[in-house]
Amino acid sequence: MIRRVLLVALLVLAPAVWGAGAYRIVGYVGSGRPLPGISPEKLDVINFAFAQVSPQGEVVLENPTAPTTLGDLVALRKRNAQLRIVLSVGGWGAGHFSEAALDDASRTRFSASAVAMIERYDLDGVDLDWEYPTLPGPGISHRPEDRRNFSLLLENLRGALDRLGKAHDGKHYLLTIAAADSEFVAGIELKRVSRSLDWFNLMTYDFHTSLTSTTGHHAGLYLSALAPASDRSADKAIKQFLAAGVPPKKLNVGVAFYGRAFGGVTPEHRGVQQPYEKFVGAPSWQELLAGYIGKQGFVRYWDDKAQAPYLWNAQTRTFISYEDPQSLALKAAYVKAHGLGGVMYWEHSLDRNEQLLDVLVKGLH
């Protein structure tokens, strides 16, 4: 009888937590202090960013403020009992993943340390942000074996989380990853890793950065009419994952609460898909509102094909790609139209008045 009651309770909770019949909103929150204002009732999952992998292959908190931040995030459950707090491990430039995934012993050590962290801080799961298996990065080790070893690492971790769940009245602990599209997919066994995961947080942004040769929409839903066929978009990313057999409900569309700015841009087409002289930076949504949109010579335009806004300053030849309420409402509609899992965003402090978050809440809930 007790097991039956527990099962019914889990089924009732499942739509709000795992997106079975609902659309989830997952927000990353950094470890900086003070913690930004967060309305927990607007979120399903908060991913704390970031824990790291030690040289010994264990999950550790390197930032001294991290334990306090985790405690503050967990306390938000008092205002939303369905809120899940997940520990995100890694991030751009984070190393030692390849060594942690290398063999059975290292994978078991990594999983045990992750489980210990979950128990210590009363968390609800783990999100791995390995950027990227098999590929080089700034000082990051990598090897061809990463592709298979990543699958094995996730399977080991899934097993450890399931055993933890059995010890906690059958609780389901979340296992997710942050993932990119295009050539990054070649570094993982996409269909196989999908079986271990609750969902993918797709980083469908940063399509144009300081590493690309031209400007462009860094988070376009579709390709601009001026973009080459090889360019990236959220729609192309989703279709790539679906074609590999990933269930739609396991895909969260990633959105960015910041822009990408380029200077010295060739003025044709108001700077869209043009060469530039320097990458200027990544202004937050709050900074864009305060100093750029409709100010200091910056004019907002809308690319109807890409369904994305952009700013162009003809005097300074500065181009800024970003997301705004109009583009986010369209992405929420896209999630619903394609039966996807929901939306993930980076990062909460960049939208301090929750203006962009409110658009997502209205569009999905």
Secondary structure, 3 states (H helix, E strand, C coil): CHHHHHHHHHHHHHHHHHCCCCCEEEEEEECCCCCCCCCHHHCCEEEEEEEEECCCCCEECCCCCHHHHHHHHHHHHHCCCCCEEEEEEECCCCCCHHHHCCCHHHHHHHHHHHHHHHHHHCCCEEEEECCCCCCCECCECCCCCHHHHHHHHHHHHHHHHHHHHHCCCCCCCEEEEEECCHHHHHHCCHHHHHHHCCEEEECCCCCCCCCCCECCCCCCCCCCCCCCCCCCCHHHHHHHHHHCCCCHHHEEEEEECECEEEECCCCHHHHCCCECCEEEECCEHHHHHHHCCCCCCCEEEEECCCCEEEEEECCCCEEEECCCHHHHHHHHHHHHHCCCCEEEEECHHHHCCCHHHHHHHHHHC
